[in-house]
Amino acid sequence: MTASLHDQVPGLANLDGGPPARPEVESLRAYSAPLEGRRGLLRLDFNENTVGPSPRVVEAIRAIPAEQYAVYPEYEGLREAVVAALAATAGAGESRGFPGLTADHIGLFNGVDAAIHAVFHAYGDRGDRLLTTSPTFGYYDPCARMQGMTIEAIPYGMPGFGFPLAAIQAALAAPQPPKLLLLCNPNNPTGTRLAAEQVLALAAAAPRTLVVVDELYEAFTGDSVLPVLAERARAAGATDHFAADPFAAVPNLLVLRSLAKTAGLAGLRIGFAIGSPELVDRISRVTGPYDINSFAVTAAFAALEDQAYVDGYVAEVLRARDWLAEQLQAAGVRHHLAGGNYLLIWPKTDPALVEARLRDEAGILVRSMAGKPLIDGSLRLSLGTTEQMQRFWRAYQVIEKVGDGSS
Ligand SMILES: Cc1ncc(COP(=O)(O)O)c(C=O)c1O
């Protein structure tokens, strides 16, 4: 057996794995989601699109010639395409358009996860404070820890998981305000919604804090700040050719959007950060030059051009949501359903067992919320199509002996 460096050089710290990383990294546990072995099962565990992307995306990817795999990705025109898509959806009928929104307001990232990481990398210094809510999306916490930040996570109000507005306002108004405020709106996993005007008011009141609003699930419930900013820009009488920065009043606000969930591109990894050009520039400085691959770029162009596909999927999910809510209500199953394409369910029997039986007996994946504050004992279930919800409900009734399955 070869002696380790540690044995050979007395007095050295244990260098078996090479020199230690930064202290924050040495004490960090990797953010690990159980993401293996999911293909072929009904995936109701990560709030993904459950039917796949637009056929136009598939066609566009198939049309990429093989020699292009050898070429570094090119991003030209993608930011403009995001602007066009946001302008088209930032209102209804005549009141569309987003005066003043330009390509410089758009940052491109390898998924919103990478945008979140970049925000912390660019802004989070040792000893700085992250203000957020609890429970919320699990990736904010390790990002703060890896920077050596402290974390203030304010619990949602019970009953009903209400947004803790007064406590957040108070924390922002402290003499030493937090460096970052991370708001997941609607919140994953509680579905809690905060009105867009409230988000904008929080940002306006806290100019020394970077306010990041993670709008991954806004398409399902519509609480985005972007239509409000667009409306304000239109009301200011601005035209597309001559308009002020729509983020001028909130230069400390960053909005995160992804094509992972609604557009069905989770496996390709592409997300956007939208904010004032200076802010977007700062967080874009800490990424690599080619972090987004060519397939994701091609897919994003095609997906952004097919808003009708996304709208159709969202409408189907909302129908399925109503159907499932009726069944849960009628069968007296404790549940909590608010924003987003997911809900929480509290089984009567051991949740770990229910999760395992759903997977092993019905091929359905759900996510256990074991150990999470306020929602320990619940399962988070993503919403898909009505047919998929019917399949879930049949299996759940048998396992939990509720509704028709109770006889
Ligand atoms: C709230 C929230 N933000 C960000 C992400 C990550 O998004 P992306 O797949 O674009 O990295 C997720 C994925 O689950 C999420 O739930």
The ligand as a Tripos MOL2 file, in Angstrom:
@<TRIPOS>MOLECULE
LIG
   16    16     1     0     0
SMALL
NO_CHARGES

@<TRIPOS>ATOM
      1 C1        -37.7470   28.3210   -7.4190 C.3       1 LIG1
      2 C2        -36.7720   27.7130   -8.3560 C.ar      1 LIG1
      3 N1        -35.7770   28.4720   -8.8580 N.ar      1 LIG1
      4 C3        -34.8850   27.9650   -9.7210 C.ar      1 LIG1
      5 C4        -34.9340   26.6450  -10.1130 C.ar      1 LIG1
      6 C5        -33.9140   26.1400  -11.0750 C.3       1 LIG1
      7 O1        -34.3030   26.4670  -12.3740 O.3       1 LIG1
      8 P1        -33.4480   26.0210  -13.6430 P.3       1 LIG1
      9 O2        -33.8870   24.6440  -14.0100 O.co2     1 LIG1
     10 O3        -33.7330   27.0500  -14.6870 O.co2     1 LIG1
     11 O4        -32.0090   26.0350  -13.1990 O.co2     1 LIG1
     12 C6        -35.9490   25.8170   -9.6180 C.ar      1 LIG1
     13 C7        -36.0260   24.4060  -10.0220 C.2       1 LIG1
     14 O5        -36.5960   23.5790   -9.3680 O.2       1 LIG1
     15 C8        -36.8930   26.3610   -8.7240 C.ar      1 LIG1
     16 O6        -37.8840   25.6340   -8.2140 O.3       1 LIG1
@<TRIPOS>BOND
     1     1     2 1
     2     2     3 ar
     3     2    15 ar
     4     3     4 ar
     5     4     5 ar
     6     5     6 1
     7     5    12 ar
     8     6     7 1
     9     7     8 1
    10     8     9 2
    11     8    10 1
    12     8    11 1
    13    12    13 1
    14    12    15 ar
    15    13    14 2
    16    15    16 1
@<TRIPOS>SUBSTRUCTURE
     1 LIG1         1 GROUP 0 **** ****
